[in-house]
Amino acid sequence: AEPIGSLRLPNQTTMDLRLSKAWNLGAGKKFEAQMNVFNVFNDNSVTARTVQSGANYLRPTAIQAARILDFNFAYSF
C-alpha cells in the first residue's frame, strides 16, 4: 500500500485571455465588445482517475475542458 497522497495527477496549465474595447457614445451611453478565450493552449490534462483496484485502476475519468471562445456585447444607457 502507498501512503495517502502519493498518487498525484499531472500539473494543469490553464491560460485565459480577454480582449475588450469600449466606446463612449455620449449622453452617458456606452457600447462595449469583449472576446474571451478560455484554455488558450487547449491543454487536456487528466483531472480525475479511478483509484479503485481492478481493470480500470488509474484510468482517466475526466480531462480539462477544451478551448472555449466567447463573444460578449454590452450597451449601457
Salt bridges, closest charged atoms under 4 A:
none
